[in-house]
Amino acid sequence: MTALTDIQKALNAIRRITQQEAEAVRLEALALMAGVIADEAKDIEKRREPKPQRSTAQKIKPPPIPSSNQRQPQQTTQTTQVDEPELPNLKPQQPVPSQ
């Protein structure tokens, strides 16, 4: 507890010195001490806050490759052929020689 004892002695010395000074000097000394106290409190709060955990990249598993014995049976699809109407032959034709 020597740290606390040293702080108490320092505060008593500040009090002795400031009691002999004008009000403005006393207020300035109090403002300096308040600033130090605020900085210390912020430092302590920062240490108490839980550190945000880094999000690690999630590994994506590749899709399973089906083995040959686990293969799904192939479904046979039947396609019906639609009969298209026959179009007349529109290609040029050679005239038939007359006899």
PyRosetta script that sets phi, psi and omega in degrees:
from pyrosetta import init, pose_from_sequence

init()
pose = pose_from_sequence("MTALTDIQKALNAIRRITQQEAEAVRLEALALMAGVIADEAKDIEKRREPKPQRSTAQKIKPPPIPSSNQRQPQQTTQTTQVDEPELPNLKPQQPVPSQ")
pose.set_psi(1, 18.6)
pose.set_omega(1, 179.3)
pose.set_phi(2, -66.6)
pose.set_psi(2, -29.4)
pose.set_omega(2, 179.4)
pose.set_phi(3, -64.0)
pose.set_psi(3, -45.0)
pose.set_omega(3, 179.2)
pose.set_phi(4, -65.8)
pose.set_psi(4, -36.7)
pose.set_omega(4, 178.2)
pose.set_phi(5, -65.1)
pose.set_psi(5, -42.8)
pose.set_omega(5, 178.6)
pose.set_phi(6, -63.5)
pose.set_psi(6, -40.5)
pose.set_omega(6, 179.1)
pose.set_phi(7, -64.6)
pose.set_psi(7, -42.4)
pose.set_omega(7, 179.3)
pose.set_phi(8, -62.2)
pose.set_psi(8, -41.0)
pose.set_omega(8, 177.7)
pose.set_phi(9, -64.0)
pose.set_psi(9, -41.1)
pose.set_omega(9, 179.8)
pose.set_phi(10, -64.9)
pose.set_psi(10, -41.7)
pose.set_omega(10, 178.5)
pose.set_phi(11, -64.7)
pose.set_psi(11, -38.0)
pose.set_omega(11, 176.8)
pose.set_phi(12, -65.1)
pose.set_psi(12, -38.3)
pose.set_omega(12, 178.0)
pose.set_phi(13, -66.4)
pose.set_psi(13, -40.5)
pose.set_omega(13, 178.2)
pose.set_phi(14, -62.9)
pose.set_psi(14, -42.0)
pose.set_omega(14, 179.9)
pose.set_phi(15, -62.5)
pose.set_psi(15, -44.2)
pose.set_omega(15, 179.8)
pose.set_phi(16, -61.5)
pose.set_psi(16, -43.8)
pose.set_omega(16, -177.4)
pose.set_phi(17, -67.7)
pose.set_psi(17, -45.9)
pose.set_omega(17, -174.8)
pose.set_phi(18, -72.2)
pose.set_psi(18, -24.9)
pose.set_omega(18, 179.5)
pose.set_phi(19, -64.3)
pose.set_psi(19, -27.2)
pose.set_omega(19, -178.4)
pose.set_phi(20, -88.9)
pose.set_psi(20, -4.9)
pose.set_omega(20, -176.6)
pose.set_phi(21, -99.3)
pose.set_psi(21, 172.4)
pose.set_omega(21, 178.9)
pose.set_phi(22, -72.9)
pose.set_psi(22, 165.5)
pose.set_omega(22, -178.0)
pose.set_phi(23, -58.9)
pose.set_psi(23, -39.1)
pose.set_omega(23, -178.3)
pose.set_phi(24, -62.5)
pose.set_psi(24, -41.0)
pose.set_omega(24, 179.4)
pose.set_phi(25, -67.7)
pose.set_psi(25, -40.3)
pose.set_omega(25, 178.6)
pose.set_phi(26, -62.4)
pose.set_psi(26, -42.9)
pose.set_omega(26, 178.8)
pose.set_phi(27, -65.4)
pose.set_psi(27, -38.1)
pose.set_omega(27, 178.4)
pose.set_phi(28, -65.4)
pose.set_psi(28, -39.0)
pose.set_omega(28, 177.7)
pose.set_phi(29, -64.4)
pose.set_psi(29, -42.2)
pose.set_omega(29, 177.5)
pose.set_phi(30, -63.5)
pose.set_psi(30, -38.3)
pose.set_omega(30, 178.6)
pose.set_phi(31, -64.6)
pose.set_psi(31, -40.0)
pose.set_omega(31, 177.3)
pose.set_phi(32, -62.9)
pose.set_psi(32, -44.6)
pose.set_omega(32, 179.6)
pose.set_phi(33, -65.4)
pose.set_psi(33, -39.3)
pose.set_omega(33, 179.5)
pose.set_phi(34, -63.4)
pose.set_psi(34, -38.2)
pose.set_omega(34, 178.0)
pose.set_phi(35, -63.9)
pose.set_psi(35, -42.7)
pose.set_omega(35, 178.7)
pose.set_phi(36, -64.5)
pose.set_psi(36, -41.5)
pose.set_omega(36, 179.6)
pose.set_phi(37, -63.1)
pose.set_psi(37, -43.2)
pose.set_omega(37, -179.9)
pose.set_phi(38, -63.3)
pose.set_psi(38, -41.7)
pose.set_omega(38, 178.4)
pose.set_phi(39, -62.8)
pose.set_psi(39, -42.6)
pose.set_omega(39, 179.0)
pose.set_phi(40, -63.9)
pose.set_psi(40, -40.9)
pose.set_omega(40, 179.8)
pose.set_phi(41, -63.9)
pose.set_psi(41, -41.6)
pose.set_omega(41, 178.1)
pose.set_phi(42, -63.2)
pose.set_psi(42, -40.1)
pose.set_omega(42, 179.9)
pose.set_phi(43, -63.1)
pose.set_psi(43, -42.7)
pose.set_omega(43, 179.2)
pose.set_phi(44, -65.5)
pose.set_psi(44, -42.2)
pose.set_omega(44, 180.0)
pose.set_phi(45, -62.8)
pose.set_psi(45, -39.5)
pose.set_omega(45, 179.1)
pose.set_phi(46, -62.1)
pose.set_psi(46, -39.1)
pose.set_omega(46, -179.4)
pose.set_phi(47, -70.5)
pose.set_psi(47, -29.3)
pose.set_omega(47, -178.7)
pose.set_phi(48, -78.8)
pose.set_psi(48, -29.1)
pose.set_omega(48, -177.6)
pose.set_phi(49, -64.9)
pose.set_psi(49, 136.6)
pose.set_omega(49, 176.3)
pose.set_phi(50, -68.8)
pose.set_psi(50, 137.1)
pose.set_omega(50, -179.3)
pose.set_phi(51, -72.8)
pose.set_psi(51, 136.8)
pose.set_omega(51, 178.5)
pose.set_phi(52, -65.2)
pose.set_psi(52, 132.5)
pose.set_omega(52, -178.3)
pose.set_phi(53, -79.9)
pose.set_psi(53, 139.3)
pose.set_omega(53, 177.8)
pose.set_phi(54, -73.7)
pose.set_psi(54, 136.4)
pose.set_omega(54, 177.9)
pose.set_phi(55, -82.5)
pose.set_psi(55, 123.8)
pose.set_omega(55, -179.6)
pose.set_phi(56, -87.6)
pose.set_psi(56, 147.4)
pose.set_omega(56, 179.7)
pose.set_phi(57, -66.0)
pose.set_psi(57, 130.7)
pose.set_omega(57, -179.8)
pose.set_phi(58, -82.8)
pose.set_psi(58, 133.5)
pose.set_omega(58, 179.0)
pose.set_phi(59, -80.1)
pose.set_psi(59, 132.6)
pose.set_omega(59, 179.3)
pose.set_phi(60, -97.3)
pose.set_psi(60, 125.9)
pose.set_omega(60, -179.9)
pose.set_phi(61, -77.0)
pose.set_psi(61, 138.3)
pose.set_omega(61, 177.0)
pose.set_phi(62, -68.7)
pose.set_psi(62, 152.0)
pose.set_omega(62, 179.9)
pose.set_phi(63, -64.2)
pose.set_psi(63, 146.6)
pose.set_omega(63, -178.7)
pose.set_phi(64, -66.5)
pose.set_psi(64, 141.4)
pose.set_omega(64, 178.3)
pose.set_phi(65, -93.2)
pose.set_psi(65, 119.2)
pose.set_omega(65, -177.8)
pose.set_phi(66, -69.4)
pose.set_psi(66, 137.9)
pose.set_omega(66, 177.4)
pose.set_phi(67, -81.8)
pose.set_psi(67, 167.8)
pose.set_omega(67, -173.9)
pose.set_phi(68, -64.6)
pose.set_psi(68, -31.0)
pose.set_omega(68, -179.3)
pose.set_phi(69, -82.6)
pose.set_psi(69, -11.8)
pose.set_omega(69, 179.3)
pose.set_phi(70, -103.3)
pose.set_psi(70, 7.9)
pose.set_omega(70, -176.2)
pose.set_phi(71, -66.8)
pose.set_psi(71, 141.5)
pose.set_omega(71, 176.7)
pose.set_phi(72, -69.9)
pose.set_psi(72, 140.9)
pose.set_omega(72, 176.7)
pose.set_phi(73, -64.8)
pose.set_psi(73, 136.0)
pose.set_omega(73, -178.4)
pose.set_phi(74, -72.4)
pose.set_psi(74, 135.7)
pose.set_omega(74, 178.6)
pose.set_phi(75, -87.5)
pose.set_psi(75, 131.8)
pose.set_omega(75, 178.7)
pose.set_phi(76, -91.2)
pose.set_psi(76, 128.4)
pose.set_omega(76, 178.3)
pose.set_phi(77, -107.0)
pose.set_psi(77, 133.3)
pose.set_omega(77, 178.8)
pose.set_phi(78, -98.5)
pose.set_psi(78, 129.0)
pose.set_omega(78, 177.4)
pose.set_phi(79, -108.1)
pose.set_psi(79, 132.9)
pose.set_omega(79, 178.2)
pose.set_phi(80, -95.4)
pose.set_psi(80, 134.1)
pose.set_omega(80, 179.7)
pose.set_phi(81, -87.8)
pose.set_psi(81, 131.5)
pose.set_omega(81, 177.7)
pose.set_phi(82, -93.1)
pose.set_psi(82, 124.9)
pose.set_omega(82, 178.9)
pose.set_phi(83, -73.5)
pose.set_psi(83, 122.0)
pose.set_omega(83, 177.2)
pose.set_phi(84, -87.8)
pose.set_psi(84, 143.6)
pose.set_omega(84, 179.1)
pose.set_phi(85, -65.7)
pose.set_psi(85, 142.0)
pose.set_omega(85, 179.6)
pose.set_phi(86, -74.4)
pose.set_psi(86, 132.9)
pose.set_omega(86, 177.6)
pose.set_phi(87, -94.9)
pose.set_psi(87, 146.0)
pose.set_omega(87, 178.0)
pose.set_phi(88, -65.0)
pose.set_psi(88, 151.1)
pose.set_omega(88, -179.5)
pose.set_phi(89, -71.2)
pose.set_psi(89, 113.6)
pose.set_omega(89, -176.6)
pose.set_phi(90, -102.7)
pose.set_psi(90, 13.1)
pose.set_omega(90, 179.4)
pose.set_phi(91, -77.6)
pose.set_psi(91, 148.5)
pose.set_omega(91, 178.2)
pose.set_phi(92, -65.1)
pose.set_psi(92, 140.1)
pose.set_omega(92, -177.9)
pose.set_phi(93, -119.5)
pose.set_psi(93, 153.2)
pose.set_omega(93, 176.6)
pose.set_phi(94, -76.3)
pose.set_psi(94, 137.8)
pose.set_omega(94, 177.2)
pose.set_phi(95, -66.0)
pose.set_psi(95, 146.3)
pose.set_omega(95, 179.4)
pose.set_phi(96, -79.9)
pose.set_psi(96, 126.5)
pose.set_omega(96, -178.1)
pose.set_phi(97, -67.3)
pose.set_psi(97, 138.7)
pose.set_omega(97, 179.3)
pose.set_phi(98, -85.3)
pose.set_psi(98, 154.3)
pose.set_omega(98, -174.3)
pose.set_phi(99, -102.7)
pose.dump_pdb("model.pdb")
